[in-house]
Amino acid sequence: MPSPFVSILIDTYNHERFIEEAVNSVLEQNFPAREREIVIVDDGSTDCTPEILQKFSNLAKILRKSNGGQASAFNHGLANCSGEVVAFLDGDDFWCREKLTTVVSELESQPGIGAVGHGIFETDEAGRAVSVHVPVSIVENHLRSRAEALEFLTIRACLGTSRFTARRTTLEKFLPIPADLVIEADEYLFTCAAAFDGVRVLPLPLTNYRLHSSNHYQSRNLTSDRLLRKLTSLDSLTSNLPSRLDAAGTPAESVSAVIDSISVDADRLRLGLGRGSSLDSFRVERRAFRQNYYSATIGYRLFHFIVLGLASVLPPRLFYALRHKYATAGLHRIRKIIGNAESVESLVESKVLHS
């Protein structure tokens, strides 16, 4: 049986520092050029990205459109892809040489699976690896139970854009992507793929995921505009995913576990932007604790009681600014003194992932 034809879909916006390396990482794959096409969607870049892409005009299909966000770029690109398999790549990331061969081979050997993900190298702006994030073994997930849903929450980092490859027939079951997913359109894709046809995550780091100041999702220096963009996308996921998951026959307990996790993130972000009251902060933090933790030391329960007290009296914007500082300033060392809590997600994660 002949190998499937593969479309590589690259989305880019103002990636002049990185886009050439991204495209070259595709051209240098140990995968036959005759069995793939490259489709690049420039989502209205205002820097030198369009000029750089012209270097590849004879090697790739370059589509330029007005800026509309990730969902818009994916929808436009997918409409112009002819492959039976689609592999996604963000314009600021780059692949390891054996990426395509590995994921396509996995799909060929697993005809009942709709999509494949894998581990990542996290790199700095210069492309130097600073950490690695991989499963301890192959993880197959269909969101068929609460346990699978909790496992799924731990492997999402291995299913984002530059590590996600799916069959066209799987994608067509839930396209188009909701247009208001200006970021996190990939989360819509891989969550739906798991529910409809299942995903497999390989214990191999095959993508270099770049951390940099312009990264819309991972940058720690997010502006209010970026936070609002992220909030809009999280709200879109919570409103659009339930009906898609239900259409796939996903059990209600699985849908609840996935959506609750996204909802807490959205509510915390909304409150951090000053939208809501101290009572709302209290309710969200209490819900998050009950949702995530199954046991805790007496010291940690006391710590959580203090957190709830602060949430109930401080303005939400101040409370979540302090919470962010606690999370990013190494203050978690306090837990060595007060004890810790065991989260449901971390219990699953300890059996699934290692860094």
Phi, psi and omega in degrees: 000129181294151178292150179290147174286138187243132171259129172259116182256114180252122174255138183214147175208113179053049179251039185302332180283341192234340192296325181296318178295322179299310182294318179298327180293336175280315180297333183267008179296146175275054183228136185301127181298329181290346183256015180210160173230156177243124178242120182245125177252113175269108187275056175076036180303143179247003177259210183270009180306314181301320180294320180294320181295335179300336177299336185250017186296335179270354185244349184212156173272114184255120182246124179248133182219167175290153185296128180217356179100177189295315180299316179300317180294316179297313181300318180294317181293317181297327178294343182247010177263138181250000184284153173284340177232140179238125176250130186259146178212126173284146184292353177253004177251176174207153186266155167283156192298328185265009184306300186298314180304318184291311185287324178293319177299321179295317178296323179293325182276349182232074186296342180271359182258139184270335185206157180231138172234183182192176180289174182223152160267128169273131183237161174277185184299331181277359179088011178275130181294132178245342177197167178227143184225110184218155171290158177282342177200177177298132178243123175249133186220136180233004181057038184269356180205168177298321179299317178294323179296319179293322175298318180302321180299332182276344184253006182301326180296341180264009182233005179294177192317301191283359176237017184248125177228131186222155173289144178299322181296329177288312181301322185294346180285342183220019173272156001281164176285136178307130189296335183280003173277072181293334165227169178066020172297331178296325179294323174299314183296309186285333176290315177296320180299318178298317183290319185281312188228357180087151177233153172236134179247125186268145181278049181225134174274106186247357180231143172260110184262116190270128174263121181206169189293339182262003180295120186290340185255319190256351182299136179278347182256059184282132176279169179301321179299317180292322178296319178296322178297317179293319179298316178302319181290319178296318178297323178295319178298316182293334180269330185263328185292319184306315182292324179293317180293323178296320179296334179276356181083020180291132179301147182302324181293328177287316178301315181299316182297318181290312184291323179300320179297316179292320182297319178297317177300318180294316182294320177297319179294317180299315180291324177296337176272004177087015181260093181137181184248172176298325177298322177297319178300315179302313182296319180294316181291324177293318178297318181297319181294313181294328181287323192258333189248137180250345176203155180201151175290163177300320180299318181290324178297323176294318177300315180295324177299320178294319178300315179297324177297316178296319180299327184279346183242334182275149171302138184308319181299318179290316181301314183283337171294318178293321179297319178296319180296319177301318184287332187252353185254014178077012182287353178297350176297340176304331184295337177295335181270314187270351185094181187225176175239145177263119179270150176300317182294318181291329176298315177293316184300323181296338180264351187246316189242156165218155181242000000 
